């Protein structure tokens, strides 16, 4: 087996990259770690270990980061309200979305959206 610089099999690295692409392209989809592990033909614990070694974060953290990144794009380029954006990204509530967004960016979604108009005025 060919190993990557992170010490994981190239085949596993490619499977994880494919899973990550799917997560980034579908941030609103409900991803479950056991199903992702099954797609990579690994048990859950091994999948999480290999994923973290390859990507530097757990699959759950990657999913949240992908959703927040998508939210940033929607907040800057759409007129959807915060509630609709949270729905589009698969959050169970606006509160859950706002909390994760603020934890990752340091700003509430409304503050982040307001930043765009403030930048244009500077």
Phi, psi and omega in degrees: 000142178272133180254146177275178177299331180280358179084017177250159180297141179302322179298316178294319179299317179294320178296318179294320177299320178295317178297318179297319177300316180297319179296314181295323182282341182227060186296340181273353180284147180275104179266136177242133184302317179301322179290321178296318178298319179297321178298329180269004181057044179227157171286161186302311183299316180294318179301313181298317179298311181294317179302311182296320178296322183281319187253349179080010178204164179284163176301321179298317178296322179296318179298314180297314179301319179295320178294317181293320177299316178295321179297318178302315179298315180293322179294329181274330190246354182239170176254009178300142174284169185299322179298315180294320179296319178297321176297313181301330183263009172080020179279144180287340179203161176296324180299313180299317178298309183299320180295311180295321180298313181292322178300323184274325187254342184084000179227150172289154179306320180293322177294320180296316179296319179297333180300324181299314181289327177293323179294320181295333182278339182289000000 
